Amino acid sequence: MPVLADFVNLVNLRAPLLGKALDYLLAAELKGEELLLTLPAASRALELATSGRQLLQQLAGECWPAGRRVVLQSREVAGELRLLPVESSKYWNDIAFFLPLEGGCDDYAGQRGLAAVIVAKPDYERLKQALAAEPAAEPGPLVAECGGELLLSATLAQLAAAAVRRARQKRGYCHFVSLCAEPDRFLQLDYLLYRLKEFGVAGLGPFLCRGVLGRLHAVFPGQFCAGLTVLHRLAAHR
């Protein structure tokens, strides 16, 4: 009998952008003949789920042939929206936030590469507190105080390699987070990260990369994210 995780995996397989929206699930429940999905109110994630409701219903029918009616619900959320796959992972895992250094917010092909910060999950909470306490502070010292690693100009392959080395040292896992302003570009980036994970990078083999490199998660325009705010500040201080 399929479980909720099977449904979410199917959505990610068949409709990747819709899968990115479900990363923001606040709750999911099978109740009677209904599949209840709760997402943050007034969020891009809820908009995507609402516009893709027919497809969600179709995929639910593939998971549970007896039928499950998809019901979308919302809940008010204050502050930064949480990514369920990140929140539910082990506390010692890392999160890598990254943005391009030039061009548009989704232009990862620029010659100057990208800026990134890699920080452990518990240290990310410290980083958010430091950011709130010192709104005008330079980003470098904030990241260093929280045990993070700042990459000022790197390719995606170099970021992935740095993430693998950090994760391997503590037998952890690294999630990736970036801005999704243009879905097509973002899904191309998602595909590239999967290729790095599948085939290895910088002399780090695919067996290792598959074990420690996680998925790419989307932050949508207008949505606050402390990790990406640090990178925007980095650009302002350059």
Backbone as a ProteinNet text record, in pm:
[ID]
protein_1_A
[PRIMARY]
MPVLADFVNLVNLRAPLLGKALDYLLAAELKGEELLLTLPAASRALELATSGRQLLQQLAGECWPAGRRVVLQSREVAGELRLLPVESSKYWNDIAFFLPLEGGCDDYAGQRGLAAVIVAKPDYERLKQALAAEPAAEPGPLVAECGGELLLSATLAQLAAAAVRRARQKRGYCHFVSLCAEPDRFLQLDYLLYRLKEFGVAGLGPFLCRGVLGRLHAVFPGQFCAGLTVLHRLAAHR
[TERTIARY]
85.8	0	89.1	74.2	156.4	136.5	241.7	236.1	255.2	243.6	253.1	385.8	494.5	625.5	628.3	558.1	551.1	481.7	378.8	307	396.3	464.2	553.1	665.1	720.1	825.1	772.3	649.8	590	570.5	527.6	511.3	646.4	752	884.3	932.5	897	938.3	864.3	733.7	650.7	634.3	643.8	623.7	721.9	849.4	955.2	925.3	870.4	844.1	735.2	634.3	529.6	588.9	685.8	755.3	828.5	886.1	954.4	855.5	733.1	631.1	597.1	590	556.5	667.7	786.1	891	846.3	746.8	699.7	575.8	545.7	432.5	444.6	337.6	331.2	272.9	185.8	125.4	68.6	65.6	3.6	-59.5	-183.4	-256.1	-354.3	-357.9	-461.2	-574.8	-689.9	-802.9	-925.7	-967.5	-1079.9	-1045.3	-1125.1	-1103.1	-1032.6	-976.2	-913.9	-763.5	-691.6	-549.8	-541.5	-513	-510.1	-367.3	-346.2	-214.7	-223	-140	-141.2	-12.9	-27	85.7	74.3	184.7	178.7	82.4	1.8	-94.3	-20.9	-82.4	-30.1	112.7	146.5	281.2	279.8	394.6	407.2	387.4	431.3	414.4	266	182.9	38.5	-20.1	26.3	-21.4	9.3	132	170.4	86.7	64.5	-16.6	-160.7	-212.7	-350.3	-365.1	-269.6	-276.9	-252.4	-177.7	-149.7	-238.3	-349.9	-436	-486.9	-520.6	-570.1	-464.2	-339.5	-231	-207.8	-215.1	-202.5	-310.1	-431.5	-540.9	-513.6	-460.8	-428.3	-321.8	-217.6	-108.9	-155.4	-245.7	-302.3	-379.8	-448.4	-521	-428.5	-307.4	-209.5	-151.7	-139.5	-86.5	-190.3	-313.6	-420.2	-536.6	-535.7	-640.2	-782.1	-798.7	-932.4	-981.9	-886.4	-925.2	-899.1	-838.9	-819.7	-845.7	-935.7	-963.8	-861.3	-789.3	-686.2	-752.5	-724.7	-779.1	-662.1	-654.8	-548.4	-594.9	-512.5	-541.1	-424.3	-446.8	-339.4	-334.9	-219	-199.6	-106.7	-138.2	-51.7	81.2	190.9	324.8	398.5	457.3	535.3	683.2	752.1	896.3	932.1	1050.2	1102.1	1025.4	985.7	917.5	1018.5	978.7	1068	1052.6	1164.4	1164.3	1152.8	1043.8	1019.2	1133.8	1188.6	1298	1421	1445.7	1559.8	1529.2	1410.5	1372.9	1368.9	1328.7	1312	1440.7	1547.1	1673.2	1753.3	1861.2	1942.3	2002.5	2015.4	2053.1	2194.8	2283	2421.3	2441.1	2336.6	2349.4	2373.9	2426	2456.2	2347.9	2344.8	2262.1	2352.7	2348.9	2426.9	2332	2347.7	2269.7	2358.2	2304.8	2389	2308.8	2378.1	2321.2	2428.7	2389.6	2489.1	2544.3	2668.3	2732	2700.3	2649.4	2615.5	2496.5	2441.4	2324.5	2200.1	2097.6	1974.1	1987.3	1886	1890.9	1898.7	1860.1	1867.5	1976.2	2065.4	2168.5	2294.5	2298.5	2412.1	2523.2	2510.7	2613	2710.4	2697.1	2784.3	2930.2	3017.6	3161.1	3215.1	3151.4	3201.7	3147.8	3066.1	3019.8	2916.7	2926	2824.5	2887.7	2810	2846.4	2766.2	2827.5	2758.7	2801.6	2713.3	2746.4	2697.9	2784.6	2748.7	2751.4	2643	2632.3	2555.5	2591.6	2520.7	2382.6	2289.1	2151.4	2141.3	2199.6	2185	2252.9	2364.7	2434.5	2357.2	2271	2187.9	2092	2042.8	1957.7	2035.9	2163	2248.7	2272	2290.7	2313.3	2191.4	2072	1950.8	1940	1976.3	1972.1	2073.5	2194.1	2297.8	2256.3	2189.5	2143	2039.3	1950.8	1847.3	1907.6	2012.3	2073.6	2159.8	2221	2311.2	2270.8	2165.8	2114.4	2214.7	2307.5	2402.4	2539.7	2554.1	2685.3	2733.8	2866.1	2923	2898.5	2872.5	2834	2945.7	3070.1	3180.8	3198	3213.6	3228.6	3107.7	2987.1	2867.4	2874.8	2912.5	2922.3	3030.4	3146.4	3257.2	3218.9	3149.4	3107.9	3013.2	2941.2	2844.4	2900.7	3031.6	3094.7	3066.7	3026.4	2995.5	3116	3096.2	3199.9	3144.1	3218.2	3175.3	3258.1	3191.4	3259.1	3225.3	3328.4	3304.7	3287.6	3346.8	3332.8	3363.4	3260.5	3278.4	3183.4	3217	3123	3033.5	2927.6	2841	2918.7	3008.9	3089.7	3180.4	3238.7	3325.1	3243.7	3124.1	3036.5	3000.7	2965.6	2930.9	3048.2	3170.1	3288.5	3312.8	3297.2	3314.1	3210.2	3087.2	2980.8	3010.3	3063.1	3096.9	3204.5	3308	3418.1	3370.8	3288	3234.4	3148.2	3058.9	2966.4	3041.4	3146.1	3220.7	3292.2	3341	3413.1	3325.3	3197.1	3109	3001.1	3021.4	2928	2785.6	2774.5	2644.5	2597.6	2515.9	2443.7	2427.2	2421.2	2407.4	2287.4	2199.6	2086.9	2129.8	2070.6	2102.9	1978.6	2000.2	1888.6	1928.7	1842.6	1867.9	1734.8	1743.3	1624.2	1569.4	1438	1371.6	1286.6	1349.1	1275.7	1221.9	1299.1	1258.4	1258.8	1142.1	1134.1	1216.2	1218.7	1293.2	1442.3	1496.8	1638.8	1665.1	1572.9	1592.1	1591.8	1504.1	1499	1621.4	1679.5	1806.5	1916.8	1915.1	2011.7	1992.4	1867.8	1834.5	1892.6	1877.4	1929.7	2081.8	2147.6	2294	2342.5	2274.5	2314.8	2297.7	2188.6	2170.6	2283.1	2331.8	2441.1	2570.3	2597.2	2715.3	2704.9	2585.1	2562.7	2576.8	2527.8	2526.6	2664.8	2745	2872.1	2995	2976.9	3091.5	3148.2	3232.5	3287.9	3423.9	3518.8	3650.3	3721.5	3717.3	3784.9	3710.5	3591.9	3508.2	3405.8	3411.9	3334.7	3185.2	3110.7	2964.2	2907.8	2972.3	2920.8	2917.5	3026.1	3032	2934.1	2932.3	2846	2698.7	2659	2518.4	2479.6	2576.9	2546	2534.9	2599.5	2605.3	2547.7	2523.6	2464.6	2313.1	2244.6	2099	2036.1	1906.7	1831.9	1842.2	1805.3	1797	1655.5	1647	1518.6	1504.6	1382.2	1354.6	1305.7	1363.9	1308.3	1244	1117.9	1045.8	1053.4	1046.2	1053.5	953.7	1000.1	915.7	918	989	994.8	1125.6	1119.3	1241	1318.5	1449.9	1539.8	1669	1703.4	1821.2	1949.4	1960.6	2081.3	2103.8	1997.4	2011.2	2029.1	1973.1	1992.6	2139.7	2207.8	2351.8	2425.4	2385.5	2452.7	2420.6	2299.4	2266.9	2352	2372.3	2457.5	2601.5	2644.5	2780.2	2800.5	2702.7	2712.4	2718.1	2643.1	2639.9	2771.1	2846.5	2972.4	3093.5	3072.5	3185.7	3228.6
-119.7	0	124.3	213.7	334.5	421.5	491.4	585.2	726.6	826.6	965.3	995.9	936.6	960.2	913.1	804.5	755.7	858.8	921.3	1022.9	1143.9	1192.2	1308.4	1276.3	1155.5	1115.7	1111.5	1065.5	1059.6	1199.5	1293.2	1431.6	1488.2	1464.7	1514.4	1453.2	1328.1	1261.8	1316.6	1333.2	1367.2	1518.6	1595.6	1741.2	1809.6	1822.8	1870.3	2002.8	2101.5	2230.7	2218	2139.1	2113.8	2042	1954.7	1888.1	1987	2092.4	2195.8	2266.2	2285.3	2348.8	2261	2129.2	2038.6	2026.7	2079.4	2085.7	2170.7	2257.2	2346.6	2294.5	2167.1	2109.8	2132.7	2180.1	2193.3	2066.7	2000	1875.3	1801.7	1669.8	1585.1	1467.5	1437	1332.6	1260.3	1130.1	1050.6	1034.3	1087.6	1085	1038.2	914.7	858.5	847.1	908.6	907.3	1033.4	1111.9	1239.2	1238.6	1310.4	1339.5	1488.4	1519.2	1657.7	1710.3	1818.1	1879.2	2022.7	2056.7	2190.9	2263	2384.1	2464.8	2604.6	2680.4	2815.5	2905.2	2980.1	3071.1	3180.9	3228.5	3340.5	3316.6	3191.6	3158.3	3115.3	3128.4	3079.7	2928.2	2860.4	2714.8	2678	2749.2	2723.4	2756.3	2863.8	2900.5	2789.6	2736.5	2630	2503.9	2471.2	2353.1	2372.6	2493.8	2522	2512.6	2571.3	2565	2423.8	2343.9	2206.4	2103.4	2148.9	2058.6	1940.8	1966.2	1858.2	1749.9	1792.8	1695.6	1621.6	1693.4	1627.6	1521	1554.3	1458.4	1335.8	1359.8	1249.1	1157.7	1219.3	1140.2	1065.8	1127.4	1058.3	935.4	946.1	832	720.1	755.7	654	584.5	659.8	600.5	513.3	563.6	493.1	472.3	362.5	338.7	346.1	317.7	326.6	471.2	566	706.8	781.4	896.7	988.4	1128.6	1200.3	1336.9	1430.3	1503.9	1595.4	1722.5	1754.5	1874.1	1962	2083.2	2176.9	2267.4	2277.2	2362.8	2458.9	2565	2661.1	2699.4	2748.7	2792.8	2913.7	3012.7	3130.3	3090.8	3142.4	3115.2	3247.6	3270.2	3391.4	3363	3459.7	3445.4	3360.8	3302.3	3224.7	3094	3064.5	2938.1	2823.8	2714.6	2601.6	2497.1	2439.9	2331.7	2198.9	2126.7	2002.8	1901.4	1876.6	1777.6	1818.1	1948.2	1995.3	1982.9	2028.2	2025.6	1883.5	1788.7	1651.4	1569.4	1628.3	1554	1567.6	1491.7	1489.1	1626.6	1659	1794.7	1831.6	1732.6	1765.6	1785.9	1772.3	1792.9	1939.2	1961.9	2096.8	2147.4	2281.2	2346.5	2439.5	2429	2516.9	2612.3	2742.6	2845.7	2909	2933.5	2993.7	3078.7	3179.3	3271.8	3307.3	3339.8	3383.6	3520.7	3546.4	3674.1	3782.5	3745.5	3844.4	3796	3886.2	3848.8	3845.3	3777	3765.1	3666.3	3660.6	3574.8	3426.4	3391.1	3251.1	3228.2	3327.2	3314.8	3253.8	3119.7	3051.4	3022.1	3073.8	3050.8	3167.6	3267.7	3384.6	3349.5	3434	3406.3	3412.8	3488.2	3503.2	3396.3	3307.9	3196.9	3237	3177	3199.2	3223.9	3284.1	3301.3	3201.4	3145	3041.4	3045.9	2998.7	2977.5	2837.9	2761.8	2628.8	2633.6	2593.2	2601.5	2480.9	2434	2322.1	2366.3	2273.2	2306.7	2384	2336.4	2412.7	2548.8	2558.3	2685.9	2783.7	2732.5	2821.3	2900.5	2837.8	2910.8	3023.7	2998.5	3103.1	3214.6	3176.3	3275.7	3366.9	3310	3390.7	3488.5	3443	3530.6	3643.7	3610.9	3712.2	3813.5	3766.2	3853.5	3951.3	3902.7	3988.8	4090.2	4047.6	4135.5	4243.6	4213.3	4308.3	4323.1	4397.6	4406.3	4462.1	4545.8	4608.7	4542.1	4431.2	4368.4	4307.4	4304	4236.6	4086.7	4019.2	3877.5	3782.6	3812.3	3720.1	3683.1	3782.3	3750.6	3678.3	3712.1	3643.7	3494.2	3462.1	3322.1	3251	3316.4	3255.2	3226.7	3320	3301	3182.3	3151.2	3041.3	2911.6	2906.2	2782.6	2749.5	2850.1	2825.8	2844.9	2813.3	2828.3	2915.4	3021.8	3117	3100.4	3083.2	3073.6	3200.7	3279.6	3410.6	3407.8	3310.1	3298.7	3155.2	3077.5	2933.9	2887.6	2775.6	2709.2	2617.8	2569.6	2474.6	2347.7	2305.5	2186.5	2208.3	2327.3	2356.6	2361.3	2416.1	2416.7	2274.8	2191.2	2052.3	1979.6	2002.5	1937.4	1982	2111.5	2161.1	2100.8	2087.3	2027.6	1881	1808.2	1666.7	1653.5	1735.2	1724.6	1754.3	1857.6	1889.3	1774.9	1725.3	1619.8	1492.1	1462.3	1338.7	1343.5	1461.1	1474.7	1441.9	1474.1	1448.4	1344.7	1271.4	1166.5	1219.6	1332.7	1396.8	1403.4	1504.4	1517	1666.2	1710.3	1853.3	1879.7	1968.6	2015.4	2142.6	2168.5	2287.1	2374.6	2507	2602.1	2720.4	2757.8	2877.4	2939.6	3055.7	3129	3076.5	3060.5	3016.8	3131.9	3218.9	3328.5	3286.6	3203.6	3153.9	3001.2	2939.3	2793.6	2711.4	2748.7	2669.2	2668.7	2785.5	2793	2712	2723.8	2655	2503.3	2453.8	2310.1	2262.1	2348.2	2314.6	2301.9	2393.2	2388	2260.7	2225.3	2103.4	1981.5	1979.3	1869.5	1862.9	1978.5	1981.1	1926.9	1965	1915.1	1763.9	1712.7	1567.9	1498.8	1560.4	1501.2	1497.7	1604.7	1606.7	1496.6	1480.1	1376.7	1236.4	1218.8	1087.4	1042.8	1138.9	1100.8	1141.1	1213.5	1254.3	1386.9	1446.1	1577.9	1593.5	1653.8	1690.1	1572	1457.8	1340.5	1270.3	1319.7	1256.4	1170.4	1041.7	947.8	952.7	896.5	899.4	826.5	720.7	649.6	742.2	818.7	914	1028.7	1084.8	1200.4	1166.8	1049.2	1010.3	998.7	961.9	940.6	1067.5	1177.9	1297.5	1424	1423.2	1540.7	1526.2	1625.3	1620.5	1688.8	1717.4	1778.4	1930.9	1991.1	2136.6	2180.6	2276.5	2330	2474.9	2516.1	2648.5	2746.7	2866.5	2981.3	3067.8	3101.3	3175.1	3326.3	3406.6	3552.8	3605	3700.5	3758	3682	3570.7	3484.7	3509.8	3539.4	3565.4	3436.6	3446.3	3334.6	3395.3	3368.4	3428.9	3392.2	3266.2	3224.2	3302.6	3326.9	3404.8	3553.3	3600.2	3739.3	3766.6	3671.8	3685.1	3704.1	3629.4	3638.8	3770	3819.8	3951.8	4059.5	4045.5	4140.3	4129.9	4009.1	3988.1	4068.2	4064.1	4138.5	4289.7	4334.8	4477.2	4523.8	4433	4469.5	4452.6	4399.2	4376.6	4507.9
0	0	0	-98.1	-102.8	21.8	58.9	170.5	114.5	201.6	157.3	88.8	138.5	77.1	-67.3	-98	-235.7	-325.5	-273.7	-350.6	-377.3	-274.2	-290.4	-389.3	-381.7	-475.3	-618.6	-635.2	-768.3	-825.4	-741.3	-786.1	-830.4	-752.5	-789.6	-920.6	-945.1	-1067.9	-1189.4	-1177.4	-1292.6	-1312.9	-1207.2	-1216	-1121.4	-1162.6	-1071.5	-1002.4	-1076.5	-1012.6	-907	-933.8	-835.3	-714.3	-740.1	-629.9	-542.1	-603.8	-524.8	-432.6	-481.5	-397.4	-277.6	-300	-189.1	-86.8	-116.5	-14.6	104.4	82	187.2	259.6	243.1	314.6	465.3	523.9	670.2	731.9	656	702.6	582.6	591.7	489.7	561.8	524.2	597.4	506.2	518.8	454.4	554.5	520.1	612.3	536.5	564	490.3	343.4	258.9	114.6	66.8	159.7	124.6	151.6	68.5	90.6	123.6	249.6	296.5	290.7	215.9	201.8	252.6	351.4	410.2	373.9	316.9	273.7	333.6	337.7	394.6	317.5	390.1	327.8	251.8	143.2	64.1	15.6	-13.2	-59.1	-204.9	-270.2	-407.1	-412	-307.6	-302.3	-308	-233.8	-235.4	-372.7	-435.2	-569.1	-669.3	-664.5	-756.7	-733.6	-607	-576.3	-622.1	-605.5	-645.9	-797.7	-871.2	-1017.2	-1068.6	-991.2	-1031.9	-964.5	-911.3	-834	-917.1	-1042.5	-1128.1	-1145.9	-1164	-1177.7	-1046.3	-934.4	-804.2	-788.3	-832.6	-823.8	-910.8	-1030.7	-1121	-1060.5	-1002	-943.9	-818.3	-743.4	-627.1	-672.8	-787.6	-842.5	-886.2	-929.8	-967.4	-844.9	-736.3	-612.2	-542.5	-539.1	-468.3	-565.2	-637.9	-739.6	-684.8	-556.7	-498.7	-493.8	-508.5	-514.1	-384.9	-398.3	-286.1	-338.6	-277.9	-320.2	-257.4	-341.5	-291.9	-239.8	-113.8	-49.5	-7.5	-62.9	-27	85.7	187.4	302.1	320.6	395.5	420	566.9	606.7	745.2	743.8	824.1	834.6	898.4	841.7	893.8	908.3	1024.4	1047.3	1022.8	964.7	946	825.5	830.1	717.6	700.9	577.5	549.7	557.9	620	641.8	532.3	491.7	393.7	466.7	442.4	515.2	502.2	381.6	373.4	454	464.1	543.9	692.2	730.7	871.9	927.6	845.9	894.8	886.3	830.8	820.7	950	960.8	1083.7	1112.9	1240.6	1280	1239.8	1217.6	1182.8	1032.6	953.4	809.7	775.3	655.6	607.5	513.1	498.5	397.6	318	185.8	98.6	27.5	52.6	-14.3	-121	-240.5	-343.3	-440.8	-498.9	-596.3	-698.5	-822.1	-920.8	-884	-923.2	-891.8	-994	-1111	-1212	-1292.8	-1373.6	-1453	-1366.3	-1415.2	-1339.8	-1225.8	-1142.3	-1023.8	-1058.8	-1182.3	-1223.8	-1328.1	-1348.5	-1451.8	-1391.4	-1387.7	-1326.8	-1428	-1550.6	-1652.5	-1662.2	-1575.3	-1579.4	-1557	-1610.8	-1603.4	-1461.2	-1375.6	-1238.1	-1144.5	-1196.7	-1114.3	-1011.4	-892.4	-790.3	-654.3	-568.6	-428	-346.8	-246.5	-168.9	-23.1	62.3	202.1	240	305	353.7	505.8	567.6	712.7	764.8	883.7	944.8	992	994.5	1032.3	1163.8	1274.5	1398.9	1392.5	1317.8	1304.7	1217.9	1130.7	1050.4	1139.4	1244.2	1338.8	1403.9	1437.2	1494.6	1393.3	1267.6	1162.6	1147.9	1153.6	1143.2	1260.2	1379.6	1496.1	1482.7	1433.9	1415.1	1309.8	1206.2	1099	1151.8	1237.6	1294.9	1392.1	1464.8	1564.6	1501.2	1385.6	1319.8	1173	1146.3	1008.7	908.9	953.9	861.3	863.9	935.3	949.8	819.1	801.3	685.4	698.2	586.4	593.7	632.1	591.4	616.6	762.9	852.3	994.7	1053.2	1006.5	1056.6	1024.9	901.3	860.4	939.9	957.1	1030.5	1175.1	1238.4	1377.4	1392.3	1286.5	1292.4	1234.7	1215.6	1169.4	1024.4	945.9	805.7	715.8	590.2	488.6	377	343.8	243.4	117.2	3.2	-125.8	-203.6	-234.4	-293.2	-443.5	-509.8	-654.8	-692.9	-720.2	-744.6	-853.8	-914.8	-1004.9	-922.4	-983.8	-913.7	-879.9	-968.6	-942	-821	-809.6	-694.3	-565.1	-572.1	-454.2	-413.6	-511.2	-481.2	-417.9	-470.7	-415	-270.6	-243.6	-106.9	-14.2	-62.7	17.5	47.9	-51.2	-30.7	76.8	69.6	166.3	308.1	324.4	457.7	510.1	425.1	467.5	501.8	424.9	448.6	583.4	621.1	748.1	868.1	858.3	973.5	941.9	830.9	791.1	782.4	715.9	702.6	558.9	531.2	405.7	381.3	256.1	227.9	138.2	182.9	103.4	29	-86.6	-165.8	-179.9	-168.7	-174.3	-261.1	-355.9	-436.3	-476	-542.5	-581.3	-712.8	-719.9	-843	-896	-976.4	-1039	-1175.5	-1245.3	-1376.7	-1372.4	-1368.4	-1349.8	-1448.4	-1575.6	-1673.1	-1641.1	-1608.8	-1571.7	-1444.5	-1351.3	-1223.6	-1243.3	-1328.4	-1352.5	-1430.3	-1514.1	-1578.8	-1473.9	-1376.9	-1267.4	-1185.1	-1160.7	-1087.7	-1159.6	-1291.7	-1374	-1365.4	-1369.2	-1361.4	-1227.2	-1119.6	-988.1	-980	-1038.5	-1040.6	-1117.6	-1225.6	-1302.6	-1221.2	-1146.8	-1060.6	-954.9	-903.2	-802.8	-862.1	-984.1	-1047.5	-1095	-1143.6	-1205.2	-1124.9	-1014.9	-934.2	-980	-895.3	-924.3	-858.1	-930.5	-876.6	-811.1	-876.7	-823.1	-711.8	-678.7	-576.4	-650.6	-631.4	-712.7	-691.3	-785.4	-778	-656.3	-610.9	-493.9	-373.1	-355	-244.4	-266.7	-387.3	-415	-398.3	-443.7	-428.6	-282.2	-198.9	-58	24	-21.6	64.2	0.3	-131.1	-195.3	-201.3	-149.4	-146.7	-266.2	-255.3	-364.1	-360.7	-471.6	-481.4	-444.6	-352.4	-308.3	-354.4	-379.2	-435.6	-330.6	-334.8	-264.2	-372.3	-356.7	-460.3	-435	-542.1	-526.8	-424.5	-343.9	-239.7	-109.8	-107.9	10.7	84.8	214.5	291.4	316	298.1	329.4	381.9	507.9	569.6	495.3	450.3	380.5	252.9	175.4	52.6	82.5	193.5	233.8	260.9	323.3	347.1	214.5	113	-16.6	-86.9	-72.4	-126.3	-58	70.7	143.5	96.9	68.5	18.7	-109.7	-200	-324.9	-297.4	-195.8	-162.8	-102.7	-38.4	25.6	-65.9	-184.7	-276.3	-341.4
[MASK]
++++++++++++++++++++++++++++++++++++++++++++++++++++++++++++++++++++++++++++++++++++++++++++++++++++++++++++++++++++++++++++++++++++++++++++++++++++++++++++++++++++++++++++++++++++++++++++++++++++++++++++++++++++++++++++++++++++++++++++++

